[in-house]
Amino acid sequence: MNWRNSNTQWGWVAIGFHWITVFMVISLFSLGLWMVGLTYYDPWYKQGPFIHKSIGVLLFLLTLARLLWRYINITPENFSAHTAWEIRAAQVSHVLLYILLFSVMLTGYLISTADGREVEVFNLFSIPATIYGIEKQEDIAGEIHLALAVILISISLIHALAAIKHHFFDKDSTLKRMIGR
């Protein structure tokens, strides 16, 4: 397998971006749901959000790199057996997934910086608070963040089910291309 995409295959860089994103999104969603139930005296009360924010910033940087890679690379051609509606649905879902990723990350940033504090990223660097002080910013952004995260996970699940459908029912190589086979 080549490191760059070809007309028929995703390269290992694109495949790596995809699966690292999957792992990070599932991890962030799971951690986010778990940490909202923590109490003030729980030892993870501060550590959970710190890890969540740090991984979120890394996901933002990864997503920017992924989009740049997608822009400078070719996209493998669709299979001839794919119908027009399947191709369109895949295009729309990919755009939605990127929009949702950035929207979830933006609302996470608005939650984290509502009080004017910067976001520390694993104590390596920090992201300054540029938008803060809006009335009920943390609460409003928090509600939107959760709703968008649930929508992101839902569309991701539909995306995964579509890949499984292609593999087991259509018997085409859509899924195999994304696992490097």
Secondary structure as GFF3:
##gff-version 3
##sequence-region A 1 181
A	DSSP	alpha_helix	12	35	.	.	.	ID=ss1
A	DSSP	alpha_helix	44	72	.	.	.	ID=ss2
A	DSSP	alpha_helix	84	112	.	.	.	ID=ss3
A	DSSP	beta_strand	119	121	.	.	.	ID=ss4
A	DSSP	beta_strand	125	127	.	.	.	ID=ss5
A	DSSP	alpha_helix	137	168	.	.	.	ID=ss6
A	DSSP	alpha_helix	174	178	.	.	.	ID=ss7
###
